[in-house]
Amino acid sequence: METEPSQNDVETRLLDLAKSQPNGVSNDDVKAHLSDVPLPELTAIINKCLKNGLFDLFKLKNTLFYKYKDPSKKTTTKGADTEERVVYKIIEEAGNKGIWIRDIRFASNLNMTQLNKVLKSLETKKIIKAVKSVSASKKKVYMLFDLEPDSTVTGGAWYQDQDFESEFVDVLSQQCHRFLVEKWEEANQKSGGPLAVRNRSYATASDVHKFISELGISKVALTIKDIESILFTVVLDNNAERIVKTDGSYLYKAVKGFLPAPGLVKTTCGICPVVNRCADTGHINPKDCSYFAEWLNQ
Ligand code: SF4
């Protein structure tokens, strides 16, 4: 009568051990951890877990390892045939970056007709899903149904159904810049020397992130990394500067943009590399110059 609860207890300890080591627990570790359990009993419980699909068994450098398998995932392929299990396994291993159909075909050795049938079946059962990748308009990658696609697949916060949300990015960029300008103006109003004003003008990406979050202009949850990439565009537009802190993070400050280019520099002759050789006569002359004609006709 006492055997049953004891077996359950051993099984629970074994599963807890396996769960604590998601990359797999070695046979030796299992034996050491459950040294109080007689070996035949322990072996029987390990076999039971393997039979029930709670463990994956694999060998690494001549050592046996047991890897815990989530029962919720196990049930997803219940009733599936061998081909579906093979394809499921390949897709599962691809994680949230997904896997392209051609790679599934190579890995599974199934022909295209078979593979399409299997994929359709798994999609219908809502075990896997196809996600369009931003890297190629016609490219779909497959991943497990309940996974959130990686930002390299979706394009991150700046993409909606594969389309780049340029307006959204523009608005964010303007608001980030506005925050930096306000911070700079605020710093200027307070007393202190130029250095103090300058130091007070700097903001971290977290400060800007907080401001943008409170504005509520984004439907998607933006991360500090997202804000950092927007702030970088503000820097590239010469509307802000950034400096590196000792810990490697950045501080941002609004700056006055460069002076507008004088009119002459904007002309094709203003940046012409052979302007010194251009004359009324000779091969290089404004009359025959296609760049000059193009500029005149703008
Ligand atoms: S006319 Fe043509 S060749 Fe002459 S300076 Fe202008 S761009 Fe250069």
Residues whose N, C-alpha, C, O or C-beta is under 5 A from the ligand:
A	BS01	SF4	T268 C269 C272 V274 V275 C278 N285 P286 C289 Y291 F292
